[in-house]
Amino acid sequence: METTSTIFDTAFWGTVGAIVFLLVLSAFFSGSETALTAASRGKLRAQADKGSNGADKALRITEDSERLIGSVLLGNNLVNILAASLATALFTRVFGESGVALATLVMTFLVLIFAEVLPKTYAITNSEKAAAAVAPVIGVIVTLFAPIVGAVRLLVRGVLRLFGVRIDPDSHVLAVREEIAGALQLGHSEGVVEKEDRDRILGALDLSDRTVEEIMLHRSGIEMIDAAADPRDIFAQCVNSPHTRLPVFRDEPENIIGVIHAKDLLRAIYTHIGGAAGDVDTLSGFQVTDMAKPPYFVPETTTLDDQMRQFLHQRTHFALVVDEYGSLQGLITLEDILEEIVGEITDEFDIDGDHPVRKTEDGHFLIDGAMTIRDLNRATDWSLPDEEANTVAGLVIHEAQMIPTVGQVFSFHDFRFEVIGREGNRVTKLKIRPL
């Protein structure tokens, strides 16, 4: 056994210093990995816009997360293995063969506490601040390790491909939307995000995934003007209608020849009778088609996002929806699309100004059959599926595989549905309650 003075010489303390330095480097790599992966890109972007160079650098290096993680893990493993090797040599020199086991125990404790748990805990607590601080140094390391990480990346992808796993380079683009939606749902469940705020943001995110067919007013509910009707009847219809825009048809409802706006009709009638002192009898020769605007038709497969852009571009709020054969299916307005974001918009002229969902004392909900499943889910915070049908009545018909009669009761998707109203082949009223 060497003497104490020989053991604790300059080489001994140099090795101890090297191990401490490597543990610090290990802590830096561990904390950097956690900070850069846990930091919110939205918050980093806000800091970068305010002039933070570190946040801007963090945004750039996190764009390629695979290269970032590969570089950090490479550096972390190098320093950890080197530190363990030096500790093993040091403890073997001091304690002999038993030093191997002792070095393993001591280094495991030191790495776990000071190089993993401690820096990662700090990085999670202050992720954006830590990410901005370490980004410049990590950027240099990523550049230096780029050739090695590139070779490792090719090797890893080759091995994964052997097992049928393929890496989609654009997958992170879709993950952003899912991350936002998941964060909103989590925030709502924890009471941090209000239901109305969650629904508005999710509604805006879903516009590109939904089509006009899902929210349009079906043709059976469209109020129209007959071009051949008496001008007095047309004027009375427009005055009494809750709508300001009405389609005009000739001969049959499928033949839409224009759309009349109430303001245009009033101006035309006022001019036709000769002003305030004019004679109303002169309306006998009035033609409603003279001031009708050309109809605007859109296919039923148009996404709500695209349709809203078209409305804004063409400076119109009203469109008629047709199927692939050109047959009229319904109509959609800009207000319908906005309601998918902000919820139901009502005014003093709406016939159904009250809440469309009414709860009874026995716990049932009275629902209009034409109400969309999405609106029902938003109003009640339920999760009824809307893949097979757009309306609640459509869901009942789809699940029942028949047109139900008044009084029939069905149970599916953990809900009880009772038909309480039907007109012809349409289910108009339903009573629903969760099971």
C-alpha positions as CSV (number, residue, x, y, z in Angstrom):
1,M,0.0,0.0,0.0
2,E,1.3,3.4,-1.0
3,T,1.9,5.9,1.8
4,T,-0.7,8.6,2.3
5,S,1.5,11.4,1.0
6,T,2.1,9.4,-2.2
7,I,-1.6,8.7,-2.7
8,F,-2.8,12.3,-2.2
9,D,-0.3,13.8,-4.6
10,T,-0.8,16.4,-7.3
11,A,-2.1,13.7,-9.7
12,F,-4.8,12.7,-7.2
13,W,-6.1,16.3,-6.7
14,G,-5.8,16.9,-10.5
15,T,-8.1,13.9,-11.1
16,V,-10.5,15.0,-8.4
17,G,-10.7,18.5,-10.0
18,A,-11.2,16.9,-13.5
19,I,-14.1,14.8,-12.1
20,V,-15.8,17.8,-10.5
21,F,-15.4,19.8,-13.8
22,L,-16.9,16.9,-15.8
23,L,-19.8,16.7,-13.4
24,V,-20.4,20.4,-13.9
25,L,-20.4,19.8,-17.7
26,S,-22.8,16.9,-17.3
27,A,-25.1,19.1,-15.2
28,F,-24.9,21.8,-18.0
29,F,-25.8,19.3,-20.7
30,S,-28.7,17.7,-18.7
31,G,-30.1,21.1,-17.8
32,S,-29.8,22.4,-21.3
33,E,-31.6,19.4,-22.8
34,T,-34.5,19.8,-20.4
35,A,-34.7,23.6,-20.8
36,L,-34.6,23.6,-24.6
37,T,-37.2,20.8,-24.9
38,A,-39.5,22.1,-22.2
39,A,-39.4,25.8,-23.1
40,S,-42.5,27.2,-24.8
41,R,-41.7,28.3,-28.3
42,G,-44.5,30.9,-28.0
43,K,-42.9,32.5,-25.0
44,L,-39.4,32.3,-26.6
45,R,-40.8,34.0,-29.7
46,A,-42.3,36.8,-27.5
47,Q,-38.9,37.3,-25.8
48,A,-37.1,37.3,-29.2
49,D,-39.5,39.9,-30.5
50,K,-38.5,42.1,-27.5
51,G,-34.8,41.8,-28.4
52,S,-33.6,38.7,-26.6
53,N,-30.7,37.3,-28.6
54,G,-30.6,34.1,-26.4
55,A,-34.3,33.4,-27.0
56,D,-33.8,34.0,-30.8
57,K,-30.9,31.6,-30.7
58,A,-32.9,29.0,-28.7
59,L,-35.7,29.2,-31.4
60,R,-33.3,28.5,-34.2
61,I,-31.5,25.5,-32.6
62,T,-34.8,23.9,-31.5
63,E,-36.1,23.9,-35.0
64,D,-34.2,20.7,-35.6
65,S,-34.9,18.9,-32.4
66,E,-33.3,15.6,-33.6
67,R,-30.0,17.3,-34.2
68,L,-30.2,19.2,-30.9
69,I,-30.9,16.2,-28.8
70,G,-28.3,14.1,-30.5
71,S,-25.6,16.8,-29.9
72,V,-26.6,17.3,-26.2
73,L,-26.7,13.5,-25.5
74,L,-23.4,13.0,-27.2
75,G,-21.7,15.6,-25.1
76,N,-23.5,14.4,-21.9
77,N,-22.5,10.8,-22.5
78,L,-18.9,11.7,-23.2
79,V,-18.4,13.6,-20.0
80,N,-20.3,11.1,-17.9
81,I,-18.3,8.1,-19.2
82,L,-15.0,10.1,-18.8
83,A,-15.9,11.1,-15.3
84,A,-16.8,7.5,-14.4
85,S,-13.5,6.2,-15.9
86,L,-11.4,8.8,-13.9
87,A,-13.3,7.9,-10.7
88,T,-12.7,4.2,-11.2
89,A,-9.0,4.8,-11.7
90,L,-8.8,7.1,-8.7
91,F,-10.7,4.8,-6.3
92,T,-8.7,1.7,-7.5
93,R,-5.5,3.5,-6.8
94,V,-6.7,4.4,-3.2
95,F,-8.7,1.3,-2.3
96,G,-7.4,-1.4,-4.6
97,E,-9.8,-3.8,-6.3
98,S,-12.8,-2.8,-4.1
99,G,-12.5,0.7,-5.5
100,V,-14.4,-0.3,-8.7
101,A,-17.6,-1.0,-6.7
102,L,-17.1,2.0,-4.5
103,A,-16.5,4.3,-7.6
104,T,-19.7,3.0,-9.1
105,L,-21.8,3.8,-6.0
106,V,-20.2,7.2,-5.5
107,M,-20.5,8.3,-9.2
108,T,-24.0,7.1,-9.4
109,F,-25.0,9.2,-6.4
110,L,-23.1,12.3,-7.7
111,V,-24.4,12.1,-11.2
112,L,-28.0,11.4,-10.1
113,I,-28.1,14.3,-7.7
114,F,-25.8,17.0,-9.1
115,A,-25.8,16.2,-12.8
116,E,-29.4,15.0,-13.4
117,V,-32.0,15.8,-10.8
118,L,-30.7,19.2,-9.6
119,P,-30.1,20.8,-13.1
120,K,-33.2,19.3,-14.6
121,T,-35.4,20.6,-11.7
122,Y,-34.1,24.1,-12.2
123,A,-34.5,23.9,-16.0
124,I,-38.1,22.8,-15.7
125,T,-38.9,25.6,-13.2
126,N,-37.2,28.3,-15.4
127,S,-37.3,26.7,-18.8
128,E,-37.5,29.8,-21.0
129,K,-34.9,31.7,-18.9
130,A,-32.5,28.7,-18.9
131,A,-33.0,28.0,-22.6
132,A,-32.1,31.6,-23.5
133,A,-29.1,31.4,-21.3
134,V,-27.6,28.2,-22.6
135,A,-28.6,28.6,-26.3
136,P,-25.4,30.4,-27.5
137,V,-23.1,27.7,-26.0
138,I,-25.3,24.8,-27.1
139,G,-25.4,26.3,-30.6
140,V,-21.6,26.1,-30.8
141,I,-21.7,22.5,-29.6
142,V,-24.4,21.5,-32.1
143,T,-22.2,23.0,-34.9
144,L,-19.1,21.1,-33.7
145,F,-20.9,17.8,-33.3
146,A,-22.9,18.1,-36.5
147,P,-20.8,15.6,-38.6
148,I,-20.9,12.9,-35.8
149,V,-24.6,13.6,-35.1
150,G,-25.4,13.4,-38.8
151,A,-23.8,10.0,-39.1
152,V,-25.6,8.8,-35.9
153,R,-28.9,10.1,-37.3
154,L,-28.5,8.1,-40.5
155,L,-27.6,5.0,-38.5
156,V,-30.6,5.4,-36.2
157,R,-33.0,6.0,-39.1
158,G,-31.6,2.9,-40.9
159,V,-32.2,0.7,-37.9
160,L,-35.7,2.1,-37.4
161,R,-36.5,1.5,-41.0
162,L,-35.6,-2.2,-40.5
163,F,-38.4,-2.4,-38.0
164,G,-40.9,-0.6,-40.2
165,V,-40.6,2.8,-38.4
166,R,-40.3,5.9,-40.6
167,I,-39.6,9.4,-39.4
168,D,-41.9,12.1,-40.9
169,P,-39.9,15.3,-41.2
170,D,-43.1,17.4,-41.2
171,S,-44.7,15.7,-38.2
172,H,-43.8,18.6,-35.9
173,V,-45.9,21.0,-37.9
174,L,-49.0,19.0,-37.1
175,A,-47.9,18.5,-33.5
176,V,-48.1,22.2,-32.9
177,R,-51.9,22.2,-33.4
178,E,-52.3,19.1,-31.2
179,E,-50.1,20.7,-28.5
180,I,-52.3,23.8,-28.4
181,A,-55.5,21.8,-28.3
182,G,-54.1,19.5,-25.6
183,A,-52.9,22.5,-23.6
184,L,-56.3,24.1,-23.8
185,Q,-58.1,20.9,-22.7
186,L,-55.7,20.4,-19.8
187,G,-56.0,24.1,-18.8
188,H,-59.8,23.8,-18.8
189,S,-59.8,20.6,-16.8
190,E,-57.6,22.3,-14.2
191,G,-59.8,25.4,-14.1
192,V,-57.2,27.7,-15.6
193,V,-58.9,28.2,-19.0
194,E,-62.6,29.1,-19.2
195,K,-64.8,26.9,-21.3
196,E,-65.8,29.8,-23.6
197,D,-62.2,30.7,-24.2
198,R,-61.3,27.1,-24.9
199,D,-64.2,26.7,-27.4
200,R,-63.3,29.9,-29.3
201,I,-59.7,28.9,-29.8
202,L,-60.5,25.3,-30.7
203,G,-63.2,26.6,-33.0
204,A,-60.7,28.7,-34.9
205,L,-58.3,25.8,-35.1
206,D,-60.9,23.5,-36.5
207,L,-62.0,25.7,-39.4
208,S,-59.6,24.1,-41.9
209,D,-60.9,20.6,-41.0
210,R,-64.6,21.3,-41.4
211,T,-66.7,21.9,-44.5
212,V,-69.6,24.1,-45.3
213,E,-71.8,21.0,-45.5
214,E,-71.5,20.5,-41.8
215,I,-72.9,23.9,-40.7
216,M,-75.0,25.1,-43.6
217,L,-78.7,25.7,-43.3
218,H,-80.4,22.8,-45.1
219,R,-82.6,23.7,-48.1
220,S,-85.7,22.6,-46.3
221,G,-85.2,25.5,-43.9
222,I,-84.4,28.2,-46.4
223,E,-86.9,31.1,-46.8
224,M,-87.1,32.1,-50.5
225,I,-88.9,34.7,-52.7
226,D,-90.9,33.6,-55.7
227,A,-90.0,36.0,-58.6
228,A,-93.5,35.6,-60.0
229,A,-95.3,36.6,-56.8
230,D,-97.2,39.8,-56.4
231,P,-94.9,42.8,-55.6
232,R,-97.0,43.6,-52.5
233,D,-96.6,40.0,-51.2
234,I,-92.9,40.2,-51.8
235,F,-92.6,43.4,-49.9
236,A,-94.6,42.0,-47.0
237,Q,-92.5,38.9,-46.9
238,C,-89.3,40.8,-46.8
239,V,-90.6,43.2,-44.1
240,N,-91.8,40.3,-41.9
241,S,-88.8,38.1,-42.4
242,P,-86.0,38.0,-39.8
243,H,-83.4,37.7,-42.6
244,T,-82.0,40.6,-44.6
245,R,-80.9,38.5,-47.5
246,L,-83.4,36.1,-49.3
247,P,-82.8,34.0,-52.4
248,V,-85.1,34.6,-55.4
249,F,-86.3,31.6,-57.5
250,R,-88.2,31.3,-60.7
251,D,-90.6,28.4,-61.4
252,E,-89.1,26.0,-58.8
253,P,-87.0,26.4,-55.6
254,E,-84.0,24.7,-57.2
255,N,-83.8,27.5,-59.9
256,I,-82.2,30.3,-57.9
257,I,-81.8,33.4,-60.1
258,G,-80.6,35.9,-57.5
259,V,-80.4,37.1,-53.9
260,I,-82.3,40.2,-52.7
261,H,-81.1,42.4,-49.9
262,A,-83.8,44.1,-47.8
263,K,-82.0,47.5,-48.1
264,D,-81.8,47.2,-51.9
265,L,-85.5,46.3,-52.0
266,L,-86.6,49.2,-49.8
267,R,-84.5,51.7,-51.9
268,A,-86.0,50.3,-55.2
269,I,-89.5,50.4,-53.9
270,Y,-89.0,53.9,-52.5
271,T,-87.7,55.1,-55.9
272,H,-90.4,53.2,-57.8
273,I,-93.3,54.8,-56.1
274,G,-91.8,58.3,-56.4
275,G,-90.5,59.0,-52.9
276,A,-92.4,59.7,-49.7
277,A,-95.4,61.3,-51.4
278,G,-95.6,58.6,-54.1
279,D,-98.5,56.2,-54.9
280,V,-98.2,52.7,-53.6
281,D,-100.4,51.4,-56.4
282,T,-97.5,51.9,-58.8
283,L,-95.9,48.8,-57.4
284,S,-98.0,46.7,-59.7
285,G,-95.3,46.9,-62.4
286,F,-92.4,46.3,-59.9
287,Q,-90.0,43.5,-60.7
288,V,-88.0,42.1,-57.8
289,T,-85.5,40.6,-60.2
290,D,-84.3,44.0,-61.3
291,M,-82.4,44.7,-58.1
292,A,-81.5,41.1,-57.2
293,K,-77.8,40.4,-57.1
294,P,-76.4,37.3,-58.9
295,P,-76.4,34.2,-56.7
296,Y,-73.0,33.0,-55.3
297,F,-72.7,29.2,-55.3
298,V,-70.1,27.2,-53.5
299,P,-69.5,23.4,-53.3
300,E,-70.4,21.6,-50.2
301,T,-66.9,20.3,-49.7
302,T,-65.3,23.7,-49.3
303,T,-63.6,24.1,-45.9
304,L,-64.8,26.8,-43.5
305,D,-61.4,28.4,-43.5
306,D,-61.4,28.8,-47.3
307,Q,-65.0,29.9,-47.4
308,M,-64.4,32.6,-44.8
309,R,-61.5,33.9,-46.9
310,Q,-63.7,33.9,-50.0
311,F,-66.4,35.9,-48.1
312,L,-63.9,38.5,-47.1
313,H,-62.3,38.6,-50.5
314,Q,-65.6,39.0,-52.4
315,R,-67.1,41.3,-49.7
316,T,-70.2,39.2,-49.4
317,H,-71.8,37.4,-46.5
318,F,-74.1,34.9,-48.2
319,A,-73.6,31.8,-50.4
320,L,-75.7,29.0,-51.7
321,V,-74.3,25.5,-51.3
322,V,-74.6,22.9,-54.1
323,D,-73.5,19.3,-54.3
324,E,-71.4,17.7,-57.0
325,Y,-74.4,17.5,-59.3
326,G,-75.2,21.2,-58.9
327,S,-78.3,20.6,-56.9
328,L,-79.1,23.1,-54.1
329,Q,-78.2,21.7,-50.7
330,G,-78.5,24.7,-48.4
331,L,-77.0,28.1,-47.7
332,I,-74.2,29.4,-45.5
333,T,-73.4,32.9,-44.2
334,L,-70.3,34.6,-42.7
335,E,-72.2,34.7,-39.5
336,D,-72.5,30.9,-39.5
337,I,-68.7,30.5,-39.7
338,L,-68.1,33.1,-37.0
339,E,-70.5,31.3,-34.8
340,E,-68.2,28.3,-35.0
341,I,-65.6,30.4,-33.2
342,V,-67.5,32.7,-30.8
343,G,-70.7,30.6,-30.3
344,E,-74.3,31.4,-31.1
345,I,-74.9,35.0,-32.3
346,T,-78.4,36.2,-31.8
347,D,-80.2,39.6,-32.1
348,E,-83.7,41.0,-31.5
349,F,-84.9,39.6,-34.9
350,D,-83.9,36.0,-34.3
351,I,-86.9,33.7,-33.9
352,D,-85.0,31.4,-31.6
353,G,-83.3,33.9,-29.4
354,D,-83.3,31.8,-26.3
355,H,-80.7,29.2,-25.5
356,P,-81.2,26.3,-28.0
357,V,-80.6,23.7,-25.2
358,R,-83.2,23.7,-22.4
359,K,-82.8,21.5,-19.3
360,T,-85.8,20.1,-17.5
361,E,-86.2,19.6,-13.8
362,D,-85.8,15.8,-14.2
363,G,-82.3,16.2,-15.7
364,H,-83.3,15.8,-19.4
365,F,-82.2,18.2,-22.2
366,L,-84.7,19.3,-24.8
367,I,-82.9,19.6,-28.2
368,D,-84.0,20.7,-31.6
369,G,-83.3,17.8,-34.0
370,A,-81.7,20.2,-36.5
371,M,-79.1,21.3,-34.0
372,T,-75.6,20.3,-34.9
373,I,-73.8,17.8,-32.8
374,R,-70.9,20.2,-32.5
375,D,-73.1,23.0,-31.1
376,L,-74.6,20.5,-28.6
377,N,-71.2,19.4,-27.4
378,R,-70.1,23.0,-27.0
379,A,-73.2,23.9,-25.1
380,T,-73.2,20.9,-22.7
381,D,-69.5,20.0,-22.7
382,W,-70.4,16.5,-24.0
383,S,-68.4,14.5,-26.6
384,L,-71.0,13.0,-28.9
385,P,-69.3,11.8,-32.1
386,D,-69.9,13.9,-35.3
387,E,-68.1,11.7,-37.8
388,E,-71.2,10.0,-39.3
389,A,-73.8,12.8,-38.9
390,N,-73.9,16.6,-38.6
391,T,-77.1,17.0,-36.6
392,V,-78.4,15.4,-33.5
393,A,-81.4,13.9,-35.5
394,G,-79.0,12.6,-38.0
395,L,-77.0,10.8,-35.3
396,V,-80.2,9.2,-33.9
397,I,-81.2,8.0,-37.4
398,H,-77.7,6.7,-38.1
399,E,-77.5,4.7,-34.9
400,A,-81.1,3.5,-35.1
401,Q,-80.8,2.6,-38.8
402,M,-84.4,3.8,-39.2
403,I,-86.5,6.9,-39.1
404,P,-87.9,6.7,-35.5
405,T,-91.4,7.5,-34.5
406,V,-92.5,9.8,-31.6
407,G,-92.0,8.1,-28.3
408,Q,-89.2,5.8,-29.3
409,V,-86.2,5.6,-27.0
410,F,-82.6,4.7,-27.9
411,S,-79.5,4.4,-25.8
412,F,-76.0,4.7,-27.4
413,H,-72.8,6.5,-26.7
414,D,-73.7,6.6,-22.9
415,F,-76.8,8.8,-23.6
416,R,-80.5,8.2,-23.7
417,F,-82.4,9.7,-26.7
418,E,-86.2,10.0,-26.8
419,V,-88.0,11.3,-29.9
420,I,-90.7,13.7,-28.9
421,G,-91.3,15.5,-32.2
422,R,-91.4,14.5,-35.9
423,E,-92.6,16.2,-39.1
424,G,-92.8,14.0,-42.1
425,N,-89.5,12.1,-42.2
426,R,-87.7,14.7,-40.1
427,V,-87.0,14.3,-36.4
428,T,-87.7,17.8,-35.0
429,K,-87.5,17.4,-31.2
430,L,-85.4,15.1,-28.9
431,K,-85.1,14.6,-25.2
432,I,-81.6,13.6,-24.1
433,R,-79.9,12.8,-20.9
434,P,-76.6,11.1,-19.9
435,L,-76.8,7.6,-18.6
